[in-house]
Amino acid sequence: MTKLLHYTFKTIWDDGNFILSQAMPPEERVPILVVNPTHAQPTPLGIAQLEHAYALRGELDAAWAARPFELVHHQGKPALLMENPGGELLATMLGRPWELTQFLRVAIGLAVSLGRLHEHGLVHKDINPANILVNKATGKVWLMGFGIASRLVRERQAPEPPSVIAGTLPYMAPEQTGRMNRSIDSRSDLYALGITL
């Protein structure tokens, strides 16, 4: 079991529910990625999402995903440890201009990674810039944030109040809200891909 006691943490992103950090092990040069709940008392839903992402580790490929390798407790909260494939979080790059060739390279890399996910029979259901690592120079893209991903090829979403809907609302396909008579499937991820681009 990995102990994070002597690791050096650098926060990359905090969405109010989870914190994504880079953690550097003592006397090593390769950091890992750590996701843990933001609040001191994590919600049962937040814990379930981390457990679900960890349970999918065997179905994820390091070529297109930041793979979880351990679920531990750190400072009284669960922490999901993931391999760090490199790259930067797409959410931190927003608001700055990109060269067209870099954008196209990343757009193609994102489409390829999402295609690989779908080939493995998974629907992500939360594609957004905070769940995407990119290398602008090479166009390599890795997905993460598999806490609500589904193994089902098609599923129905029951109508829920907006505060209860799982996912990131601005990037969410309409059928994920449960307010349309359509199933959630890989096309829902393609909708979110279009919004992200």
N, C-alpha and C positions, 0 to 999 in steps of 0.2 A: 504494500500500500504506500502510495506516494505521500510524503509529508511535505506540506507547503510552508512550514515554519520559517525556513531560512531563505525562501525565494524572495526575489525583488520584484514587486508588482508595478506595472505601469498601466493605468486605465486607458483603454482605447475608445470605449463607447459606453454610455449609460443611457438606456432608454426609459428609465423610471421603474422598470420591472426587473431587468437584469443588467449586470455590469460585465462587459467583456474586457479582460485584461491580458496583457502579455506578462508572463511570469518567467523570470530568469533563474534557473537552478544555480546554487552556489558552485563556483569553479567550472561552469560550463558555458558554452558560447551560443547554444541554440535554445531560444525561449520556447515555452509552450503557451497555448491559449487556455484561459480559464474563464468560465462563465459561472457566475453565482448571483443569487437574488440580491436586489438592491437593499431591501428592507431587512432589519435585524430579525424580524419574525416573518419568514417566508410564508406565502400562502400555500395551501395544499395544491392549488392549480399550478403554481410556479414549480413546486417540487416535482409534481407529476410530469411537467414538461421536460425537466432535466432528466428524469428517469426514462422517459420515452425516447429522448434523443440518444441516451446512452444505450438503450435496448436496440436501437437501429445500427449500432456500430459495425456489425458484421455485414450489413448490406450496403455500406458506404465505401467508396473507393477513394484512396488518397489522390488519385489523378484529378478528381473533380469535387472533392469534399474535404473539409477540415474534420477529420475523423476523431470522434471521442475515443479515449482509451481507458479512462477511469472515472468513477464517480466517488468522491470522497467528502468528508466533512472538514471544513476549514473555518475556524472562528465561530463555531456553532451553527454554521449554515452549510447546505450541500454545495458542492463545487464540481462542475463538469470540466474535466481536463481533456484538452484536444491537442492533436498534433498541429504544429504550426507550419503550414505549407509555404509560408512566405506571402508576399504581397501586402497590400494595404486595404483597409476597410473602405469600400466604395462610399459609404455615408460620409466619411471624413474628406472626400474629394469633391463633394458637391459645392457648387457656387464658384468654382474656378474653371476658366475656359480650358478646353481640351483641343488638341489637334484632331482633325477629322480622321486621320489614319489611326491614331490611338483609340479614338472612340469606336471605330469600326472593328478594330482588333479585339477590344474588350467585349463589344456587342456579340461578335461571333463566338468568342470564348464562353460567354455567358449562355448563349443558345446551345452550344455543344455540351456544357456541364449540365444544363437542365435536361437536355435530351438523354444524357447518360443516366440521370436520376430516374427519368420516366422509363427507360429501358429496364431498370431494376424493379419496376412495378411500384414505384413510390410517387406520391403527389406531395409536394412540399407544403403548400397552402400558406406560406408566409414569405414569398419572394419579395425582398425590398433591399435597398442599399445597405442596411445595417446587418444583413445576413449574407453579404457577398464580399469575398476577398479577391482583389485583382492585382495583377502585375501589368501596369500600363505598357511597359516596354515589350513584353512578349505576348500580351493578350490572354495569358493564362488566368483562369477564373476558378475559384473554389467556393462551394456553397456551404453554409452552416445554418444554425438555427432550426434544427429539425424537431423541435418540441411539440409541434402539432401536425407533423407530417403523417400521411396515411398510407397504409399498405393496400388499401382498397382501390380498385380501379375506378370505382364510381361510388359515391355516397351522397346521401341527402343531408342537408343542414336544416334543423328545426329553427323556426324564428326565435331569436333571443333579443333582449334589450341590447342596444349598442355597447353598454358598459361590460357586457358578458361575452360578446363575440370575440373568439380567439383569432388573432392575426393582427395585421397592421392595416387599419381601415382605409387610408388613402390609396393603398396598393391592392386592395382586396377586390376580387371578382364579385359582381353582384350576387351570384348564386351562393357565395359563402355567407351572406347575411341571412339566408333562410327566407328571404322575402320574394324569391322568384321560384317558379315551378321548374327548376332545373337541378340536375345533379352536379356535384363537385367532381371534377376529373382533371386530367392533365391540362385541359384547355384553361382551367382556372389559373394555373401557373403561367400559361402563355399570356393571359391578360395582365398579370402582375409584371411579367417580363416587359411587356409593352409600356406600361406605366413607368417602370424603372428606367427604361431607355429614354 
